[in-house]
Amino acid sequence: MTDVFENYLSSTGGLSTEEINFSAQFFKPIRLKKGDFFIREDESCRYIGFIASGAVKAYAVDKEGKENVTCFKFENEFVTSFPEFVAQEKSRRSIRTIEDSVIYRINYTDYQHLLGQVTAWNGVIQSVMEQEYNQKERYLLNYNNRSAVDKYRHVLSGEPMLVQRTATQDLASYLGVTQRSLTRAKGQIHRPDGL
């Protein structure tokens, strides 16, 4: 499975083979079952992870105890609560697996050491941060102030993996609609012609 991680690093184009081999030793694989936590809200954010297989959701719990899903991450993506990881603060959200997953993680101390030893990692992290920013921008453009039907239609055309790999209640939370509204939107879009 290390190959997945090393292939990703070589695809970034910024790291030499030696730098990739050196870097890989700091990332330790962990196997998480569906429903396990990678990071818990209100606990110290100690790791960045690279998803080799599986998927996670990030969410915060509101005063009523309802999960508000803010994003999903899949294979070949880094996952953490970046602001809290960098500041070494308590996470403001939880990150939990939605499938059995293998995640290569690095702790903060090793991460700092790696950045000091392999300056090209700054480019990798910058690329990851740009992807995060672009994801948030796309989310705001595509899902803000739209009807449940429009949101679901966009997911089908632009992010079909979300429909295939996430639970209905998680997708509804992510889209900012009720589960009932999402089910109704699915019915409208998938209804055979003539009914």
N, C-alpha and C positions, 0 to 999 in steps of 0.2 A: 504493500500500500504506500510505502515511502515514495515509490515512483510517481504517484499522483502529485504529491507535494513537490518533488524535485522537477517534474515536468512543468508544473505551474511556474516555479521559480525560473526555469530556463526560458519559458515563454515570455517572461517580462522583458528579456533582452538585456537587463542591467547587470546581471550577476555572471561571473565566470564559473566554470565547472568547479574549480577549487573553492570559490566562495559559496557555491551551493552545497558542496559536501561539508564545508565547515559549518554552515548555517543549520543544516539538517540535524546535527547532533543536539541542538538546543530545543528542538521541538519534539515533545514526547507524545506518542499516540495514546489516546484514551478511548475506550469503547463505552458508549452510552446507549442505554435502552430507550425506546420511545417513552417520553414523559420525564426523563432525567433532566436535572438542571446542569447547565454549563456555568451560569452565573445566577445568583439569587439577588433579588432586589434587597437593598439595605445591608448587603454584605460587601466586604472589600472586593473591588474588581481587580483580581490578581493576574488574570491571563488574557492573552490574545490567542485565538484558535484559528486553525485552517481546516475547513471541512473537507475531508478526503472522500467521505461517503455519508449520505443522509441529509437531514435538513433540520433547521431550528426556527423557532419564532421568538421574537423579542416583544415583551409586553410590560406594561405597568398595571397595577391593580388600583382601581379608584376607591373612593370612600364606601361605595356600596359593595365592594368586593368583586367587581366585574373586571375581567381582563380587557385591556385596550391594546390590541396588537399593533405594533408600530412598524414591523418589517419581518420578512422571512429571508433566510439565507440558505443556499444550497451548495452542492459540490463546487469546489474551486473558488470559494469565497472565504474571506477572513471574517471572523466574528468576535466581537467584544462590545463593551460599552465604552467607546473610545475616549470621550472626555474624562470619564472617571478612571479609566486605566492609566492615562497619561498623568493625571493628577493624583493617582493612588488614593481615590476616595471610594466611598460606598456607592454601589451601583444604584441608579434610579429606576432600573427596570430589571426584569428577569429574562434570561435566555434559556430556553428549554427545548429539548429535542422533540420533533414531531414525527420522527422516524428513528429506527435504530441507526446510530451514527458512529463514525470514526473521526475524531477531531485531533489534529496535531496541535498541542498547545505549548506556549512558551510563557514563563513567568516574567514579571517585571524586571527583576535583577538581570536575568539572562538576556532579556530584550535590550536593556541598556548596554550591556556588554557587547552584544551583537552589533548594535548601531555604532559603537565605538570602534569595533574591529573591522567591520565591512561597511564602508561609507555608502556603497551602492544600495544598501537597505533603505536609506532615506528616500531613494527614488521609488522603491517598492511600496513603502508606506504612503508616500505622496500619491501614488497611483490608487491605492486602496481608499485613501481619503477622498480623492476625486470621484471614485465610483460611489462612495457613500453619499456625497453631495449630489451627484447626478440622480441617484435613486430617489433622494428626497425631493429634488426638483420635479422629476417625472411624476412622483406621487401627487404633489401639489397641483401640477398641471392637469393630470388625468383623473383625479378622484375628488378634488375639492369642488363643492357646489354643483354636483351633478346628480341626476336621479339614479336610483338603484339599477335601473335597466341600463343606463348609459355606462355606469361603472362596471357592471358585469360584462357588457358588450366589449368594453375596452380590455378587461382581463382576458376574455376569450381570444381577442385578436393580438394583444400585446404581451400577455404574460400567462399563456395557457397552463404553464407548470403549476401555477397557483390553484387552478381548478382541479388539476389531476392529483396534487400531492398535499393539499391542506384540507382540514376539516371545515365543514360549512360554517360552524360558529366562529372559527378563527378567521376565515375569509370575510365573513360579515363584519366582524370587529375591525379588521384591517381596512375595509372599505367604508367604515363608518355608517353602516346600515344595520337594521335588525335582521335577525336570522329569517324572520317571516318575509321581510321585504326582499331579501336575497332569493329565497325560495320562489317567491312570486315572480321576480325578474327572470329567474331561470325558466319558469313555466312559460312566460311570455315569449322569450327568445327561442326556446326549443319546441314550442307548440307547432304541430304539423299544420301546414296550410289547409285552409278550408274548415277549421274548427272555430 
